[in-house]
Amino acid sequence: MLKNLIILLYIPLVLNAYTMSELFDALKENPNTKLDELEVERTQINNEKVYANLYPKVDLYAVYNHYSEPTGMLPVAPNELIVMVKDSNIAQPFGTDIYRGSASFNMPLFVKSIYTLVDKTKMLSKSSRENKKINKIQNEALLVGTNANLQYLEALEKSLISKQYSLNETYKFVKIKVNNGRGAESELYKIQDALNNVKISLNNINITKQKAYATVEALTSIRINKAINMKQIATYKIGSFKVLEPLKLKSLALEYGLKAQKEKLYWPSLSANGSYTRSNTNAYNNTKNITEDYSHVGVILSIPLFNMQNYSAVDEAKIEAMKVKTQLEKESVSLKAQTSSLQNSLKLIENSVLLYKKSVKNKQKLLNIAKVSFKNTRMNMEEYLRYEDEVVAQEAKLYESYMLKWQILMKLAVIYANNIEEIVR
């Protein structure tokens, strides 16, 4: 029996025997993290696709053609054709059923826009890698913030349970007075109402805790049943707004994209092509079977003169680049103001914690005095309950300050893309 009891008491501890480091590790296996990894791979493939345009394209063909009139297998020089016409024993390369097997290649020698597009895809690939990093930091910050919220709720719950115990003790005292005819029965109803409000608050806290548990589980696939112990081992490091790095790289990529579209308007392109063909037919003049080979290699210089689609593509690329650039400027201004506010708030909250600690001690002392005064009938029920409420309210503000400190610290860590695992343990 004792062994079973020990096991039952041990199970909840095992279920929640996690550390923040373990939650951070579990976060790396989250589907959202894997989606970011797939996005990085996708942009890398896009980079390879652009590089592929620099390689030759080689194709093989097998063709059969039937013609209503004898058709040439390949071009024939006039001098050779004269000899063939004079001598009917020579099979002329003309027929109505022609079989061909051929190979062809086409490759760019110089296309300026391709090299610029390579730069664009490089920037997009870097942007996706930075975005993956920022998303990981944001999810870690969300974990810490959610855990801080759980710590706040548990501390508030503990304070309310303490208030509940205190009210129950007072209820027992008042009940004795009422039973002895020395107190009004309405006093009991007032305390019962206060106890009921405490139960309502505790129930609401449990509802909010379930939401926090669900957030942690969604991020890590781990179901916890209480807040994780965590400790601040460092603070945020000030630097550039690294959270904007993915957007900066995307903006740069779109600038390269605009440049590439403009290059298509003016820059000539140089390419090479060639083919080899082997043809077979029955000569129409003497039905002899004939096989001929034919090949060519060439270089093409293409100079763009006018293509309305290219002009439209330039306008479209220009708008896209301006949209992202404007968004980047907007985010920079917003973050500058937000960062200044968060840094000032963090200092004020640290000061508030010290003040709230002193205030809670004073409120607790006043409550102890109020209990004595109430029992000695020097204070009415409403005044006593007000002291009970003030202690809980002030403790709630203290615990909320702890939570806000964590959450502000995490916001700053995300803005500067700090390693949260180096800040929280």
Helices and strands as residue ranges (DSSP letters): H 2-15, H 20-27, H 31-52, E 57-72, H 78-86, E 94-110, H 112-179, H 186-220, G 242-244, H 245-266, E 269-282, E 289-302, H 308-375, H 381-415, G 420-422
